[in-house]
Amino acid sequence: MKVRLSDFSECWAQMFHDESQFLKTIFGDEIIIFEHFGSTSVKGMMAKPVIDMMCIVKDIEKIDSFNEKMDFLGYDVAGELGIPGRRLFRKGGEDRTHHIHFYQQNNPHIERHLIFRDYLRTYPQEAAKYSDFKKQLARQFDDTREYSMAKKHFVKEMEQKALLWFQKSQQK
């Protein structure tokens, strides 16, 4: 898929909200809470215009029983896709609009994603640095797979800074 990088859009929060409301009609009481994370959740950040949603659920195994319905509704059912304990659904085909990540409560990936999001929201200069790096990569790579691989190391380093920031904030 071709890399599509966009300036921040206020409509991303509404897209998250609308999808959350729709997913509630499908998954009902299985969902504890929805979280908007990733670059589209950070004001001012450049992002691929794909809303990353986290659905925290009581029992991840029960989510598999919705695969057929989600497929029927046009979602790509991707399973764990490299992250144990996650269930991923993608919406929009080649013009993807949403990545919907399901995690069972207490999965360690939940905290990691939310700390990184909160760090970028707290430090706009770090978000700007990340946006600049993304622009540079988008000029180098056309394919999202290559683009994502190229930013992996940068993101890991930034996540480590975010985790240190979080740990220090907990010590106060």
C-alpha positions in Angstrom: 0.0 0.0 0.0 1.2 3.5 -0.8 2.3 5.8 2.0 -0.3 8.6 2.6 0.9 11.2 5.1 -1.4 14.0 6.1 -1.3 17.1 8.3 -3.2 16.8 11.5 -7.0 16.9 11.1 -9.6 17.8 13.7 -11.9 15.3 12.1 -9.8 12.3 13.3 -11.3 12.6 16.8 -14.8 12.5 15.3 -13.9 9.5 13.2 -12.7 7.7 16.3 -15.9 8.6 18.2 -18.1 7.5 15.3 -16.4 4.2 14.9 -16.5 3.6 18.7 -20.2 4.1 18.7 -20.6 1.7 15.8 -18.4 -1.0 17.4 -20.5 -0.7 20.6 -23.5 -2.0 18.6 -21.5 -5.0 17.5 -19.4 -6.0 20.6 -21.7 -4.6 23.3 -20.6 -5.5 26.9 -17.4 -7.2 25.7 -15.7 -3.7 25.5 -14.6 -2.0 28.7 -13.3 1.1 27.1 -12.1 2.6 23.8 -8.9 4.6 23.5 -7.7 6.7 20.5 -3.9 6.3 20.2 -1.2 6.6 17.5 -0.3 9.7 15.6 -3.9 10.6 14.7 -4.6 11.1 18.5 -1.8 13.7 18.9 -2.8 17.3 18.1 -0.5 18.7 15.4 1.2 15.5 14.3 1.5 14.4 10.8 0.1 10.9 10.3 -1.1 8.3 7.9 -4.8 9.2 8.0 -5.7 5.8 9.6 -7.3 6.0 13.0 -5.7 3.7 15.6 -8.3 2.5 18.0 -7.8 0.4 21.1 -10.7 -1.7 22.4 -9.9 -3.0 25.8 -12.0 -6.1 26.5 -12.8 -8.5 29.3 -11.9 -11.7 27.4 -9.8 -11.6 24.2 -10.8 -15.1 23.2 -14.5 -14.0 22.9 -13.5 -11.5 20.2 -12.7 -14.3 17.8 -16.3 -15.2 17.7 -17.0 -11.9 15.9 -14.6 -12.5 13.0 -17.3 -13.7 10.6 -19.5 -10.7 11.3 -16.7 -8.2 11.0 -15.6 -9.8 7.7 -19.2 -9.5 6.5 -19.2 -5.8 7.5 -16.1 -5.2 5.4 -13.3 -5.4 7.9 -10.1 -7.2 7.2 -9.7 -9.8 10.0 -6.0 -9.9 10.8 -5.8 -11.8 14.0 -2.8 -11.2 16.2 -0.6 -10.1 13.3 2.7 -10.3 15.2 1.5 -9.2 18.6 0.5 -12.0 20.9 -2.8 -11.3 22.7 -4.0 -8.7 20.2 -6.8 -9.0 17.7 -6.6 -6.6 14.8 -9.3 -5.5 12.4 -8.6 -3.1 9.5 -11.3 -1.0 7.8 -11.2 0.5 4.4 -9.3 -1.9 2.2 -6.6 -0.1 0.1 -8.0 3.3 1.3 -7.7 2.2 4.9 -9.4 4.4 7.5 -9.1 2.5 10.8 -6.9 0.0 12.6 -8.9 -1.5 15.5 -6.7 -3.2 18.1 -8.4 -5.4 20.7 -6.5 -6.2 23.9 -7.7 -7.9 27.0 -7.5 -5.8 30.1 -4.0 -5.8 31.7 -2.2 -6.6 28.5 1.2 -4.8 28.7 0.8 -3.4 25.2 -2.0 -1.2 26.4 0.1 0.8 28.8 3.0 1.1 26.3 0.7 2.6 23.6 -1.0 5.0 26.0 2.2 6.2 27.6 3.7 6.9 24.2 0.5 8.8 23.2 0.5 10.8 26.4 4.2 11.6 26.1 3.7 13.0 22.6 0.7 15.0 23.8 2.7 16.4 26.7 5.8 17.3 24.6 4.8 18.9 21.3 8.5 19.4 20.4 8.9 15.6 20.5 5.7 15.2 18.3 7.2 17.7 15.9 10.5 15.8 15.8 8.5 12.6 15.0 6.5 14.3 12.3 9.6 15.6 10.7 11.1 12.1 10.7 7.9 10.8 9.1 8.0 13.4 6.3 11.6 12.4 5.6 10.7 8.7 5.4 7.6 9.4 3.2 9.9 11.1 0.7 12.2 8.0 0.7 9.6 5.2 0.7 6.4 4.7 -1.3 5.3 1.5 0.3 3.8 1.5 3.8 5.6 -1.7 4.8 9.1 -0.2 4.0 8.1 3.1 5.6 6.9 1.3 8.8 10.1 -0.8 9.0 12.3 2.3 8.5 10.7 4.1 11.4 10.8 1.2 13.8 14.1 2.0 15.5 13.2 5.7 15.9 9.9 4.8 17.5 11.5 2.3 19.9 13.9 5.0 21.1 11.1 7.5 21.5 9.0 4.9 23.4 11.9 4.4 25.8 12.0 8.1 26.5 8.2 8.0 27.1 8.5 5.1 29.5 11.3 6.9 31.5 9.1 10.0 31.6 6.2 8.0 32.9 8.3 6.2 35.5 9.7 9.5 36.8 6.2 11.0 36.9 5.1 8.1 39.1 7.9 8.6 41.6 6.7 12.1 42.5 
